[in-house]
Amino acid sequence: MKREIPSEKIYEDENYLAFLDIHPQNKGHTIVIPKIHFENIFCGKEKNILGLGEVLKRVSILLKEKYGCEGVNLINNSGKVSGQEVGHFHFHVVPRYSEDKLNLIFDKIK
């Protein structure tokens, strides 16, 4: 990992890193990445993807404690057609607040 873009680290362990998004959708918007490189969910080893689940929970709790959020959206885009723009597997943890006006809920198919 090059760490070329300055950011505020939220969490780090031997295998994963979490930092504030430089273009946040909401206060506390965090990116969680594995330190080992793989492009998307189709390319990663199961152990790396499963370990990420534990980190997502830890980061969500940290964000609730630090920012007082009432919920989170966990978002991953894997593959170009899904909107993936960065060639390194990652999750967005977007804190949610009752008055935030974000619309990250999908419409139901009719």
N, C-alpha and C positions, 0 to 999 in steps of 0.2 A: 504494500500500500504506500502510495507516494505522499499522501497528506499535503497536497499542494494548495488546497483551498482552505483558508482559515475557518474554523468552526468551533463551537463549544461542545466539548465532549460531555455526554450524559452518563455513559457506562462503557467500561472496557474490561474484558477478561482475556484469557489466552487465545480464544477462538473468535470472538465477536467484538464489534465496536458499534456504539450508538452515539450519534451527534445531532445537534440541532440542524434542521434543513436551512439552507441559505435563502430559500424562497418559500417561507412557511405559508401554509394555508390557514393556520390558526396558531395561537400562542402555544409554544411547546412542541410544535411539529418536529418530529424526530425521525431520522433515518437509521435503520439497524442493518448492519452488513456482517457477513462472515469474513474473517480475515483471509481465508483461502479463496482464491478466485474461481468462480464459475459463473457463467452468463445468466442462466435462468433456472427455474425449477426442474426443467427437463434434463439439465446437465449435471446437477449437483448430486453428491452422494447422500443417501438417506440420513446417515448419522449427522451430517452438517445441517441438513434441513430440520431434523428433529430437535437438535440442540438449540436451534434458533427459536423454537417455541418457548423454551424456558426463559430465554433472554427477552423475548417479547413480553412475557408476563412481568419480569423484573422491571423492565423499562416502563411499562404501563403503570405499575405501582409507584415508581419514582416520579413519573409525571403527575400522577394524582396528588402525591405528597407535595411536590414542588409548585405546581400551578393550580391545584384545586379543581382539576377537571372532573366532570361527572361521568365521563365515559371516554372511549377511544374507538377510532376506526383503524383497523389493521389492513393495509392495502399492499398488494404485490401485483405488478404487471410483468408477466413472463411471456416474452415473444413480441415481435413488432406489432402484430395486429391487436394486441391487448393494450398498446400504448407504451411499451417499454422503450425508454430513450437512452438509458445508461446500460452499458454492457457488463454489469456486475450485479449479481442477485442481491436484492435488498427489499426491505419492507419499510413502508411509511407507517409511523404511529402518529395518528392525528388526534390530539386531545379534543374532546367535545364539551361544550358548555351550553347550558339551557338557552342562552340568548345569542348564540354565535351565528345563526343564519346560514351556515354551510348546508349545502344539499348534496350529500354523498350517498343518498339512498336511491337504489334503482327503481325505476317504474316497473310495475307488474306487466308481464306479457298477457295480452288479452286474447 
